Amino acid sequence: MDDVVSPFKKIGLIINPVAGLGGRVGLKGSDGEQIQKQALSLGAQPYAQDRAKETLALLFPFRDRFSLISAAATMGEFAAKEIGFEPEIIPLKSYPKTTAQDTIEVAQKMLLEGVDLILFAGGDGTARDIYQAIQNKIPVVGIPAGVKIFSAVFAYSPKSAGLLVRDFITRNKMLFQEAEIIDLDEDSYRNGVIATKLYGFMKIPFYPHLIQNQKIPSQEPDSYQIEAIAQSVIEDMDGETIYALGPGTIPNYIGKLLGFEKTLVGIDLVKNKALIAKDVNEQKLLEVIKNNTLKIIITPTGGQGFLFGRGNQPFSPRVLEKVSKKDIIVVSLISKINGLRGKPLRVDTGDAQIDQKLCGYISVITGYRDKIVYRVMS
């Protein structure tokens, strides 16, 4: 029964401090030292710590119900102590430089220490490393903080992760499900080829309204439907506005009808129905907004329903702050919307105020001159 006091729990904390580093600067990933250096040279700022602190703040009022064991320094200790925790610390061999091997070794030590659940902040690469260390032996909850977040072990947001772990701590009984660990080959991804691999399954708390689905790659739908949506968007384009075409099948087809090959998993800019810039990052978008009206054309991620925060991080909070909600053009096949089974579209930009601005209801173009109105939540 839920009203029975739950056993005292031990929670493990691991943060990948470079997770998401390459997203807003348009590098489509953060795996590997060379990419991390390139991201930093482009002005990227780490934000996995902030995402983890948002989750930990929700758990702090329940600190007498569990103990926290954390990786040292930037891999968990600093964030936990900033919130007010005094965690047991697992030292790192390579600090201040941290690697995937640190994640693997810390997770293995947590398993030996008898933790009941591992809470981690990162992306698919971090999930893969933890799976390598512990397989399916104890449950996990992922705080989404990476560029690639296709796996089904991640909560919808840091807040959702906090609610999941809170219930795990306070409830006497809980159901679990197996969730897929999936990762992309980043080099292929940067070249526009989506090559996914299933690595295995890990246990997560069974809360469908808090845990995201696995990312489902686009199937081969009726090209007529895609062309109808694309044509409807193109006919409404004016000559003064700059349009940012996000990743996805329909924005790619819009590029095709306009006469150019769009960057498959990047953001291209169009003005007067002509390509003016390819594969732009956050900084380029901010420069454009200074003197132009920008409209964003996006399609939700298949299976997950995310509009922002999954694979299109150059549309950052700083960019979205300057774009009116009416200037966000959502396009989708009706089959993709139906595949959500009534669940809302999602936003997870990393900024609560921007997420709130985007929530509510939004028009979705689903055919030639056909629209539906659909709910958006954070």
N, C-alpha and C positions, 0 to 999 in steps of 0.2 A: 504493500500500500504506500502511496506517496506521502502520507502523513507520518509514516514511521521515519525516525531520524536516520539519515543515511550514514554509512560507515565513513570515517575520516579518510580522505583521499590524498593521494600524492600526484601532483601535476608537474610534468616536465615542460620546460620552455626552451625553444630554439628559434633564434632569429637569423635569417640570412641577411647580413648587413648590406649586401650589394644587390639584393633582389629588386627588380624593377628599374635598375639604374639606366638601362638603355632605352626605356619606353618613350619618354617625352622627347628625347633627342632623336627619335626615329630610327634606332638601331635594331628594333624588333627582338630584343633579347639582351641578357646580361651574362650569358655563360662564357667563361674563359677570361683570363687576365687581360688579354689584348683588347677585347671588346670593352671591358670595364675601364681600362685606361682611356680608350677612345671616348667613351661616354663622359668621363670626368673632364676630358679636354674640351668637350662641347658644352660644358657647364651643367652637366647632370648633377642632381642632388639626391642623395639616398633618402628614402622615406619609409623603409620597412620598420624602422624604430617607432615612428609616429603611428603607423598602423597597429603595431603590437601594443603600444601604450593605450590606444583607444580601447582595445579588448581588455587589457589588464585593469583599466580603471573600473570596468563593470564588475570585475571579480573581486576587487579590493574590499568591498563591504562584507564579503563572505570569507575573509582570510582566516577566520577561526575554524572554518570547516575543512580546510585543506592545507597542505604544505606545498611549497613551490621549490622545485629543484631546477636550476637554470644553467645553461652554458655561460661561460665567463664573458665579461667585457661586453663588446658590441653584439655578441650573439645571444644576449638575453639579460645579463646581469644589470647593465646600466639602465635599461628601460624599466626593469622590475623595481629597482631601487628608486628611480625617479617617481614612480607611482606610490611608493611607500612600503613595498615588500622588503623582507630580509631573507632572500632565498639561499638555499644551500647551493654552492657553486661547484660546477665541474670545470676544471681548468682546461685551457686550450694549449696545444703544443706549438702552434705556429703564430700566435698573436704577436704583433698587431695585424699581420697579414692572415686572413682566414680563407679556408678552402673548403671544397666539398668534402674532403676527407675529415675535416673537423666535424662537420655535420654528422657524418656516418659514425665516427668514434663516440661523439657525445650521445647520440641516440642509442648506441649499443650499451654505453655505461648506464643510461637511464633505464634501459630494460633490466640490467643486472641489479640496479637499485630498487627495482620493484615499483616503478611509477605506474599509475593506473591509466594515464592518458598523456599523450604528447601533444602540446599546443605549439604550432610552428607558424612562422611568418615567412613567406617566400612565394615561389611559383612552382611550376611543374618540375623543374630541375631539383628543387629542394625536396619536394614530395618523393621524387625518384630516389634521392639519396637516403631519405629516412626509410623508405621501403626496403632498400638494399640492406639497411642495418637491422631492422626489426621484423621484416616480412609482415605477417598478419597477426602478430602475437598480442599486441595491445592496441586499443583504439587511438585514433588521432583526430585532430581538428585543424584544418589549415586556415590561416588568416591570409586572404588574398593580397599579395604584395609584389608579385612578379609581373613580367610582361606577358608570358605565356601561362594561362590559367585554364587549361583545358580539362584537367583531372576533376573527378567528382568528389574529392576529399575536402574541398574548400567551401567555407561558408560564403553566403552572398556578400558579406561585408565584415569588417572588424566588429561591428555591433552584433551581427548575427553570430559570429564566433564566440563572443562573450556570453550571449544568451545560451548557446549550446553548452559551453563548459560550466556555466552557472548551474544549469539543470543537472548536468552530470554530477556536480559536486553535491547538490542539495537533495536530489531525488534518491529514494531507496532502490528503485528498480528502473531500468532503462533498456529500450530495445536498440539493437545495432543492425547495421546493414553493411554489406561489402561494397566498396566503391572503387572505381577504376583509377589506376595510376597511368596516365598517358603523357607522353612528351613528344615534342617536335624536334626534328633536326634543324638547328638554327641556321646553318649555312644554306640549307635548301629553302628554308622559310624566307630568308632575305632575298633569295633568287626567285621568289614567287611560287615555290613548289611546297605544298603542304604534305609532308611525309610524317605521319603519326605512327607511334609504336606503343602498344599496350605492354606495360612492364609487369603488371600484377594487380592485386587487390589489397586494400587495407580496410579495417573496420572503422566505421564512423557512427556517431549517435544517429538514430533514425528520426530525423526531423525534416521532412521534405520541404517545409516552408522556410527553412533556414540554410539548407545545404543546396548548392547549385548542382544542376545536372552536368553530366559529361558533355563537352562540346561535341556537337554532331556535324561532321563535314557536310557541305551542301551536296545534294544528290544532283542528278541530271534531270531537272524539271522541263516542262514544256517550254521551249524557247519562245513560243508565241507569247506566253504570259510575261516573261522577262522583258521582251521587246515592247509589249504594250505598256508596262510600267515605265520603262526607260523613255519611251516616246512621249508619254504624258509629262514627265519631268522636263524633258528638253523643250517641249513646246511652251512651257511656262518660264523658261529662262529669259531674263532681260539682259540687255547689253552692258549695263553699268555694274551689276553685282558680280562679285567673285564667288564662285562655288567651289567648295572643298569636297571632293569625292573621297569618301572613306573606303576602307577595305570591304570586299564582298562581291558576290556575283553580279548583282544588279548595278551597283556603281561601276563595275568593270564594263558592263554592257553599255552603260551610258557613254563611257569613253569610246567604245567601239563605234557606236552610232555617230559620235562626233568626229571620228576619223583618226583616233590615236589609240595606242595600246596602253591602257592604264596600268600603273604599278599595282600588282595583284594584292599585296598585303600592306600597301602604303597609302598615303594621302596625296592626291594630285589636285592642282588648282586650275580652274577653267574660268575664262572671261570672254564674253561675246562669243560663246560656243567654241572657243579654241583653247588648247592647252597652253598655260603660261608657266607652270612649274610642276616638277615631278618629285614624288617621294619627300614631301616637306616635313619638317619637324616643328616642335612647339614654337621655337624662336621665329621661324619664318612666318607662321600663322599670326603671331603677335605683331610682326612688322606689317603684315597685310592689313590687319584690322585698324591700324592707326589712321589710315586714309581711305579706307574702303568699307562698304557693306559686305559682310561675309555671310554666306548661307552654307550650312553643312548638310550634306546628303549622306545618310547612313542607313545601314540595314542591321537588324538585330542578329546576334550570334545564334546559330542553329542549336536548338535544344536548351540553351541557357537564357536567351532573350535579353542579353545585355545590349544597351545602346551605347553606353560609354563605360570605360574602365576595363575592357577586355580586348586587347589587341589593337586599340586605337588611341593609345595614351598621349600622342601629340595633341589631341583634343583635351587639353589639361584644364584644371580649374581656372587658371589665369586666362585661357582662351575662352572658355565657356562663360566666364563672367561678363565678357564683352559681346556675347552673341545672344540676341533675343530668342526666347523659346519659339516664337513664331517663325524664326529663320532656321529652324532645325527641320529638315525634310526627311521623314522616315519612310523608307520603301521596303516592302516585303511581299513575298508570295503569301497568299492566304493560307497555303498549306503549312508554312512555317509558323504562322500565328496559331493555327489550329493545333499544331504540335506542342504548344505550350500548355494545352489542356486547361485553359482558364487562368493559369498563373500570369501575373503581370509582367510587363517589360521591366527591366531593371537598369539602374544607374549606380555606379560605384566609383565616383571620380576621385575620391580621397579628400573631398571637402564637403562637410555636412551642409553648408549653406547652399552650395551649388547643386548638390543632390536634391535639396528641398525645392529649389527653383525649378528643377526639371521634373519633379513629381507631379502627379495629377493625371490629366488626360491629354493625349496627343493624337493628331491625325496620322494615319498610316496609309500610304498610297499602295493599293493592292492590285490595281489594274488600270486600264486606260480610262481616266476620269472616274475611277472608282476609289473610294476611301472608306476606311472605318475609323472609329474613335476607340482608342485602347488605353487602359490604365498603365501608369508608370509608377514604380515604387523604388525606394533605395534599399 
